[in-house]
Structures are given as structure tokens and as C-alpha cells.
């Protein structure tokens, strides 16, 4: 599953009013994992941007 599909799956499951505690715990864990991945990806992009900008000014 790609990240977009995972997020859509989480949103779809969270929309059900009769979600169990276990299902909600699973959705929270999945959402945390996706969030961590995005934070790491953003940090990598920021570092790359800083490196490129440093070379641009030489």
C-alpha cells in the first residue's frame, strides 16, 4: 500500500461510529507511523535544501 492509500484507509475506518478500542488503537499506531515517516522525509528535504542553497551561494 502506498502512503496515500494507507491514509485513505485510516480515514475510512475512523469514520465508522462503531469502531472498537482495538481498531482505534491500531489506527492511532498507523497514523503515528505515517506521521513519523513524513517528519523524517521533511527533515531529509530540509537538509538537502540547505546543502543546495549553500552550493548556490559559492
C-alpha positions as CSV (number, residue, x, y, z in Angstrom):
1,X,0.0,0.0,0.0
2,X,1.3,3.4,-0.8
3,X,1.1,6.2,1.8
4,X,-2.0,7.9,0.2
5,X,-3.9,4.5,0.3
6,X,-2.9,4.0,3.9
7,X,-4.1,7.4,4.9
8,X,-7.4,6.9,3.0
9,X,-7.8,3.5,4.7
10,X,-7.2,5.1,8.2
11,X,-9.8,7.9,7.4
12,X,-12.3,5.4,6.2
13,X,-12.0,3.2,9.2
14,X,-12.0,6.1,11.6
15,X,-15.3,7.4,10.1
16,X,-17.2,4.4,11.5
17,X,-19.1,5.2,14.7
18,X,-18.9,1.6,16.0
19,X,-15.1,1.3,15.9
20,X,-13.7,-0.9,18.6
21,X,-11.0,0.1,21.0
22,X,-8.5,-2.3,19.4
23,X,-9.3,-0.9,15.9
24,X,-8.9,2.6,17.2
25,X,-5.5,1.7,18.8
26,X,-4.4,0.2,15.5
27,X,-5.4,3.4,13.6
28,X,-3.6,5.6,16.1
29,X,-0.4,3.4,15.7
30,X,-0.7,3.6,11.9
31,X,-1.2,7.3,12.0
32,X,1.8,7.8,14.2
33,X,3.9,5.7,11.9
34,X,2.8,7.7,8.8
35,X,3.5,10.9,10.7
36,X,7.0,9.8,11.7
37,X,7.8,8.8,8.1
38,X,6.6,12.3,6.9
39,X,8.7,14.0,9.6
40,X,11.8,12.1,8.6
41,X,11.1,12.8,4.9
42,X,10.7,16.5,5.7
43,X,13.9,16.6,7.7
44,X,15.8,15.0,4.8
45,X,14.3,17.5,2.3
46,X,15.3,20.4,4.6
47,X,18.9,19.2,4.8
48,X,19.0,18.7,1.1
49,X,17.7,22.2,0.5
50,X,20.3,23.7,2.9
51,X,23.1,21.9,1.1
52,X,21.8,23.0,-2.3
53,X,21.5,26.6,-1.1
54,X,25.0,26.6,0.4
55,X,26.4,25.5,-3.0
56,X,24.3,28.1,-4.8
57,X,26.0,30.9,-3.0
58,X,29.6,29.8,-3.9
